[in-house]
Amino acid sequence: MIYITGDTHIPVDISKLNSKRFPDQKNLSKNDLLIICGDFGGVWNNDNEEIDWRKWLEQKRFTTLFIDGNHENFKLLNEFEIVDFHGGKAHKISNSIYHLMRGQIYEIDGKRIFTFGGASSHDKEYRTKDKNWWEEELPSNQELETAISNFEVNEWNVDCIITHGAPSSVQEKISLKYSKDILTDFFEEIKNKTTFTKWFFGHYHIDVEIDDKFYCVFNNIEKLF
């Protein structure tokens, strides 16, 4: 099984993964996956509380995957080992926690899943660079090129797309307070060029289905396939 949910902001919104709010987990195994759509919060400063939360996830019956959001410590995240994971590259945080990297396409149970984290922080004027805000929240040219290259290999055809932010035109339907940027415009290009069935994203802290292909997730835990 593959499940997907929104931002966890450890420790603020991680409780959605307890057994009461996510009862399906009682029947899962480490072969089953739960994907978090960014702002994981579990790789922030490596303090004791954070490590305890990662141990809590390790004890769960499923494997935890996450893409990066905008509120991530990218310097710390990039210190973790890069491993091969279901045909793509991932940071191995622990034995059953992995960061799905930008521009990768993973093949899981016969399904091709494209991932690309990051987004613009609308609160960055209240944050300090390299302390609780990082420029790497928006992609490098190399990350964009990796995404394009992997799409070309797969003939611009995947089953599912998972991002933190949404394409520009989809974002406008959610709220006009979010401005488009290089990443939302890049997602707009992908939207117009790629064949896909479902696109999931977090970031906006709501649960809503848009245009029958686009799903914003926050508190809900959905079955991906």
C-alpha positions as CSV (number, residue, x, y, z in Angstrom):
1,M,0.0,0.0,0.0
2,I,1.1,3.6,-0.6
3,Y,-0.5,6.4,1.4
4,I,0.1,10.2,1.2
5,T,-0.5,13.1,3.5
6,G,0.5,16.7,4.0
7,D,3.0,18.7,6.0
8,T,4.0,17.2,9.4
9,H,6.1,20.2,10.7
10,I,7.5,17.9,13.4
11,P,6.4,18.1,16.2
12,V,3.4,20.4,15.3
13,D,1.3,18.2,12.9
14,I,2.9,14.8,13.3
15,S,0.0,13.5,15.5
16,K,-2.0,12.8,12.3
17,L,0.1,9.7,12.0
18,N,-0.9,8.2,15.3
19,S,-2.9,4.9,15.3
20,K,-6.1,6.7,16.2
21,R,-6.1,9.1,13.3
22,F,-4.5,6.6,10.9
23,P,-6.0,3.2,11.9
24,D,-5.0,1.5,8.6
25,Q,-1.4,1.3,9.9
26,K,-2.3,-1.6,12.2
27,N,-2.4,-3.8,9.1
28,L,0.7,-2.5,7.3
29,S,4.3,-3.6,7.2
30,K,7.6,-1.9,6.4
31,N,6.9,-2.8,2.7
32,D,4.0,-0.3,2.8
33,L,4.8,3.4,2.3
34,L,3.5,6.7,3.6
35,I,4.6,9.8,1.7
36,I,4.7,13.3,3.3
37,C,4.3,16.2,0.8
38,G,7.0,18.4,2.3
39,D,7.7,20.4,5.5
40,F,8.5,17.2,7.2
41,G,10.3,19.0,10.0
42,G,12.1,15.9,11.2
43,V,15.5,17.0,9.9
44,W,15.9,20.4,11.4
45,N,18.5,20.6,14.1
46,N,19.1,17.0,15.3
47,D,18.1,17.8,18.9
48,N,16.9,15.1,21.3
49,E,13.2,15.8,20.7
50,E,13.6,15.6,16.9
51,I,15.6,12.3,17.2
52,D,12.9,10.9,19.5
53,W,10.3,11.7,16.8
54,R,12.3,10.0,14.2
55,K,12.6,6.9,16.5
56,W,8.8,7.1,16.9
57,L,8.4,6.9,13.1
58,E,10.9,4.0,13.0
59,Q,8.7,2.0,15.3
60,K,5.7,2.4,13.0
61,R,4.7,-0.5,10.9
62,F,5.2,1.5,7.6
63,T,8.1,3.1,5.9
64,T,8.1,6.9,5.9
65,L,9.0,8.9,2.8
66,F,9.0,12.7,2.4
67,I,9.8,15.3,-0.1
68,D,11.3,18.6,1.1
69,G,9.1,21.7,1.5
70,N,10.2,25.2,2.1
71,H,10.6,24.9,5.9
72,E,13.5,22.5,5.9
73,N,17.2,22.7,7.0
74,F,18.6,22.0,3.6
75,K,22.2,22.1,4.8
76,L,21.5,19.3,7.3
77,L,19.3,17.3,4.9
78,N,22.1,17.3,2.3
79,E,24.5,15.7,4.8
80,F,22.7,12.4,4.7
81,E,23.8,9.6,2.5
82,I,22.3,9.4,-1.0
83,V,21.2,5.9,-1.9
84,D,19.4,4.2,-4.8
85,F,15.7,3.8,-4.0
86,H,13.1,2.2,-6.3
87,G,15.0,3.4,-9.4
88,G,15.7,7.0,-8.1
89,K,17.9,8.8,-5.7
90,A,17.0,9.4,-2.0
91,H,18.6,10.6,1.2
92,K,18.6,7.8,3.7
93,I,17.6,9.4,7.1
94,S,17.3,6.0,8.8
95,N,16.4,2.4,8.0
96,S,12.8,3.3,7.3
97,I,12.8,7.1,6.7
98,Y,13.8,8.4,3.3
99,H,13.9,11.8,1.6
100,L,12.7,11.6,-2.0
101,M,14.9,14.0,-3.9
102,R,14.0,16.6,-6.5
103,G,13.4,15.6,-10.1
104,Q,13.5,11.9,-9.5
105,I,11.1,9.3,-10.9
106,Y,10.6,6.2,-8.7
107,E,9.0,3.0,-9.8
108,I,7.0,1.4,-7.0
109,D,4.7,-1.5,-7.6
110,G,4.7,-0.8,-11.3
111,K,3.8,2.8,-10.8
112,R,6.0,5.7,-11.9
113,I,6.1,8.5,-9.3
114,F,7.8,11.9,-10.0
115,T,8.8,14.0,-7.0
116,F,10.0,17.6,-6.7
117,G,10.1,19.4,-3.3
118,G,10.5,23.1,-2.4
119,A,8.4,26.2,-2.5
120,S,8.7,29.9,-1.7
121,S,8.3,30.9,2.0
122,H,5.8,33.7,2.3
123,D,7.1,34.3,5.9
124,K,10.8,34.6,5.1
125,E,11.0,38.2,6.1
126,Y,10.5,37.0,9.6
127,R,13.2,34.3,9.4
128,T,17.0,34.3,9.4
129,K,19.0,33.0,6.5
130,D,20.7,29.7,7.2
131,K,19.1,29.5,10.6
132,N,15.5,28.9,9.9
133,W,15.3,29.8,6.2
134,W,17.4,28.6,3.3
135,E,17.8,29.8,-0.3
136,E,17.7,26.2,-1.4
137,E,13.9,26.2,-0.8
138,L,13.8,27.1,-4.6
139,P,15.5,24.8,-7.1
140,S,18.9,25.0,-8.7
141,N,19.3,24.8,-12.5
142,Q,20.8,21.4,-12.0
143,E,17.7,20.1,-10.2
144,L,15.4,21.5,-12.9
145,E,17.6,19.8,-15.6
146,T,17.5,16.5,-13.7
147,A,13.7,16.6,-13.7
148,I,13.6,17.3,-17.5
149,S,16.1,14.6,-18.2
150,N,14.1,12.0,-16.2
151,F,10.9,13.1,-17.9
152,E,12.5,12.7,-21.3
153,V,13.7,9.2,-20.5
154,N,10.1,8.3,-19.5
155,E,8.6,10.1,-22.5
156,W,6.8,12.6,-20.3
157,N,4.5,9.9,-19.0
158,V,4.2,9.1,-15.3
159,D,1.4,7.8,-13.0
160,C,1.7,10.3,-10.2
161,I,3.3,13.6,-9.4
162,I,4.1,14.6,-5.9
163,T,5.3,18.2,-5.1
164,H,5.1,20.6,-2.2
165,G,3.8,23.6,-4.1
166,A,1.3,23.6,-7.0
167,P,1.5,24.7,-10.6
168,S,0.8,28.5,-11.0
169,S,-2.7,28.1,-12.4
170,V,-3.7,25.6,-9.7
171,Q,-2.2,27.7,-6.9
172,E,-4.3,30.7,-8.1
173,K,-7.4,28.6,-7.5
174,I,-6.4,28.0,-3.9
175,S,-5.4,31.5,-2.8
176,L,-4.2,34.7,-4.4
177,K,-2.0,35.4,-1.4
178,Y,0.6,33.1,-2.9
179,S,2.7,34.5,-5.7
180,K,3.9,32.5,-8.6
181,D,7.7,31.9,-9.0
182,I,10.2,29.9,-11.0
183,L,9.1,26.7,-9.4
184,T,5.3,27.1,-9.8
185,D,5.9,28.2,-13.4
186,F,8.1,25.1,-13.9
187,F,5.3,23.0,-12.5
188,E,2.9,24.7,-14.9
189,E,5.1,23.6,-17.8
190,I,5.1,20.0,-16.5
191,K,1.3,20.2,-16.1
192,N,0.9,21.1,-19.8
193,K,3.4,18.6,-21.1
194,T,3.2,15.5,-19.0
195,T,0.7,12.7,-19.1
196,F,-0.2,11.7,-15.5
197,T,-3.2,10.5,-13.5
198,K,-2.9,12.3,-10.1
199,W,-0.9,15.2,-8.7
200,F,-0.6,15.6,-5.0
201,F,0.9,18.6,-3.1
202,G,0.9,20.1,0.4
203,H,2.1,23.6,1.4
204,Y,-1.3,25.3,1.6
205,H,-2.6,23.6,4.8
206,I,-5.9,22.6,3.4
207,D,-7.5,19.3,2.1
208,V,-9.2,19.9,-1.2
209,E,-9.6,18.2,-4.6
210,I,-9.1,20.5,-7.6
211,D,-9.9,19.8,-11.3
212,D,-10.2,16.0,-10.5
213,K,-6.4,15.4,-11.0
214,F,-5.0,17.8,-8.4
215,Y,-5.2,17.1,-4.7
216,C,-4.0,19.4,-1.9
217,V,-3.4,17.4,1.3
218,F,-2.8,18.4,4.8
219,N,-4.6,16.5,7.6
220,N,-6.1,13.8,5.4
221,I,-4.3,10.6,4.7
222,E,-5.2,9.3,1.2
223,K,-4.5,6.0,-0.6
224,L,-2.2,6.8,-3.5
225,F,-3.0,3.6,-5.4
